[in-house]
Amino acid sequence: MKFCPKCGSKRIYSPIPQDMQKYECKDCGYFGAFIIDDGKIADEIQKEYIKNKFKNKK
């Protein structure tokens, strides 16, 4: 499974079928070639992303 390196989301896809080396995240808008394929790391990224997202809204 592939995960977003910015927010840890599973909702990452390749918007250009001919270019499977670029990915876009539907949750945070990340666009790039680097992705995470380890679920444990993605969980940690997601926890930090959510914590920082709410922290910055205050």
MDAnalysis code that builds the backbone (N, CA, C; Angstrom):
import MDAnalysis as mda
import numpy as np

u = mda.Universe.empty(174, n_residues=58, atom_resindex=np.repeat(np.arange(58), 3), trajectory=True)
u.add_TopologyAttr("name", ["N", "CA", "C"] * 58)
u.add_TopologyAttr("resid", np.arange(1, 59))
u.add_TopologyAttr("resname", ["MET", "LYS", "PHE", "CYS", "PRO", "LYS", "CYS", "GLY", "SER", "LYS", "ARG", "ILE", "TYR", "SER", "PRO", "ILE", "PRO", "GLN", "ASP", "MET", "GLN", "LYS", "TYR", "GLU", "CYS", "LYS", "ASP", "CYS", "GLY", "TYR", "PHE", "GLY", "ALA", "PHE", "ILE", "ILE", "ASP", "ASP", "GLY", "LYS", "ILE", "ALA", "ASP", "GLU", "ILE", "GLN", "LYS", "GLU", "TYR", "ILE", "LYS", "ASN", "LYS", "PHE", "LYS", "ASN", "LYS", "LYS"])
u.atoms.positions = np.array([
    [0.839, -1.176, 0.000],
    [0.000, 0.000, 0.000],
    [0.883, 1.237, 0.000],
    [0.404, 2.301, -0.616],
    [1.131, 3.555, -0.705],
    [0.501, 4.596, 0.215],
    [1.361, 5.419, 0.830],
    [0.904, 6.449, 1.754],
    [1.571, 7.775, 1.413],
    [0.882, 8.853, 1.722],
    [1.407, 10.193, 1.496],
    [2.519, 10.493, 2.511],
    [3.664, 11.027, 2.052],
    [4.738, 11.348, 2.985],
    [4.490, 12.631, 3.790],
    [3.513, 13.425, 3.388],
    [3.217, 14.678, 4.091],
    [2.190, 14.486, 5.202],
    [1.117, 13.706, 4.909],
    [0.042, 13.569, 5.897],
    [-0.255, 12.122, 6.293],
    [0.349, 11.146, 5.622],
    [0.134, 9.738, 5.967],
    [-1.129, 9.131, 5.387],
    [-1.831, 9.847, 4.553],
    [-3.095, 9.379, 3.979],
    [-2.887, 8.226, 2.996],
    [-3.891, 7.372, 2.905],
    [-3.911, 6.293, 1.918],
    [-4.497, 6.779, 0.597],
    [-5.043, 7.983, 0.601],
    [-5.714, 8.514, -0.592],
    [-4.716, 9.194, -1.528],
    [-3.710, 8.436, -1.940],
    [-2.687, 8.939, -2.845],
    [-2.791, 8.171, -4.159],
    [-2.668, 8.888, -5.256],
    [-2.856, 8.255, -6.558],
    [-1.957, 8.931, -7.586],
    [-1.835, 8.311, -8.738],
    [-1.067, 8.881, -9.837],
    [-2.055, 9.574, -10.782],
    [-2.022, 10.921, -10.835],
    [-2.988, 11.642, -11.667],
    [-2.731, 11.480, -13.166],
    [-1.514, 11.117, -13.523],
    [-1.161, 10.926, -14.932],
    [-0.813, 9.450, -15.122],
    [-1.714, 8.661, -15.670],
    [-1.478, 7.211, -15.787],
    [-0.172, 6.846, -16.482],
    [0.296, 7.663, -17.403],
    [1.534, 7.363, -18.111],
    [2.767, 7.625, -17.240],
    [2.606, 8.391, -16.171],
    [3.725, 8.752, -15.298],
    [3.468, 8.206, -13.895],
    [3.755, 6.936, -13.697],
    [3.504, 6.297, -12.394],
    [4.560, 6.672, -11.354],
    [5.417, 7.644, -11.661],
    [6.427, 8.069, -10.707],
    [6.042, 9.360, -9.997],
    [4.899, 9.913, -10.307],
    [4.401, 11.122, -9.646],
    [3.073, 10.781, -8.976],
    [2.915, 11.246, -7.749],
    [1.714, 10.950, -6.982],
    [1.115, 12.229, -6.432],
    [-0.194, 12.183, -6.215],
    [-0.909, 13.315, -5.627],
    [-1.782, 12.797, -4.498],
    [-1.846, 13.566, -3.404],
    [-2.659, 13.189, -2.243],
    [-3.972, 13.953, -2.296],
    [-5.066, 13.244, -2.156],
    [-6.388, 13.872, -2.176],
    [-6.690, 14.602, -0.871],
    [-5.945, 14.310, 0.195],
    [-6.227, 14.935, 1.486],
    [-5.454, 16.233, 1.723],
    [-4.152, 16.248, 1.394],
    [-3.356, 17.442, 1.709],
    [-2.827, 18.156, 0.480],
    [-2.962, 17.553, -0.705],
    [-2.504, 18.194, -1.925],
    [-1.056, 17.920, -2.285],
    [-0.378, 17.074, -1.506],
    [1.014, 16.737, -1.826],
    [1.108, 16.258, -3.266],
    [2.179, 16.666, -3.968],
    [2.440, 16.184, -5.317],
    [3.931, 15.945, -5.438],
    [4.308, 14.718, -5.769],
    [5.721, 14.408, -5.924],
    [5.959, 12.936, -6.157],
    [7.229, 12.582, -6.266],
    [7.610, 11.207, -6.568],
    [7.817, 10.373, -5.309],
    [8.143, 11.004, -4.197],
    [8.426, 10.279, -2.963],
    [7.136, 9.840, -2.289],
    [7.036, 8.552, -1.944],
    [5.877, 8.040, -1.208],
    [6.362, 7.113, -0.098],
    [5.483, 6.818, 0.821],
    [5.766, 5.914, 1.937],
    [5.047, 4.606, 1.667],
    [5.718, 3.488, 1.938],
    [5.048, 2.199, 1.760],
    [5.024, 1.385, 3.057],
    [5.374, 2.024, 4.167],
    [5.369, 1.377, 5.475],
    [4.214, 1.949, 6.306],
    [3.253, 1.111, 6.652],
    [2.073, 1.556, 7.388],
    [2.373, 2.145, 8.753],
    [3.391, 1.633, 9.447],
    [3.740, 2.151, 10.770],
    [4.288, 3.565, 10.672],
    [5.127, 3.797, 9.699],
    [5.664, 5.142, 9.492],
    [4.533, 6.089, 9.090],
    [3.641, 5.632, 8.224],
    [2.506, 6.454, 7.792],
    [1.621, 6.828, 8.977],
    [1.421, 5.915, 9.912],
    [0.623, 6.214, 11.111],
    [1.258, 7.336, 11.922],
    [2.580, 7.289, 12.094],
    [3.283, 8.328, 12.841],
    [3.201, 9.674, 12.116],
    [3.371, 9.649, 10.807],
    [3.263, 10.882, 10.019],
    [1.869, 11.471, 10.169],
    [0.848, 10.617, 10.107],
    [-0.536, 11.077, 10.206],
    [-0.817, 11.689, 11.578],
    [-0.311, 11.083, 12.644],
    [-0.502, 11.632, 13.992],
    [0.114, 13.019, 14.108],
    [1.336, 13.173, 13.623],
    [2.014, 14.472, 13.672],
    [1.311, 15.510, 12.801],
    [0.866, 15.097, 11.629],
    [0.175, 16.006, 10.718],
    [-1.103, 16.544, 11.359],
    [-1.879, 15.655, 11.949],
    [-3.137, 16.057, 12.592],
    [-2.850, 16.957, 13.795],
    [-1.857, 16.596, 14.597],
    [-1.498, 17.396, 15.768],
    [-1.083, 18.806, 15.345],
    [-0.252, 18.908, 14.326],
    [0.208, 20.213, 13.852],
    [-0.891, 21.001, 13.154],
    [-1.788, 20.309, 12.485],
    [-2.892, 20.978, 11.796],
    [-3.803, 21.690, 12.795],
    [-4.130, 21.011, 13.885],
    [-5.001, 21.611, 14.895],
    [-4.250, 22.646, 15.722],
    [-2.965, 22.441, 15.925],
    [-2.140, 23.378, 16.678],
    [-2.040, 24.719, 15.950],
    [-1.934, 24.681, 14.632],
    [-1.808, 25.892, 13.830],
    [-3.128, 26.642, 13.681],
    [-4.260, 25.997, 13.951],
    [-5.567, 26.655, 13.826],
    [-5.889, 27.505, 15.050],
    [-5.196, 27.290, 16.145],
    [-5.491, 28.025, 17.388],
    [-4.894, 29.393, 17.361],
])
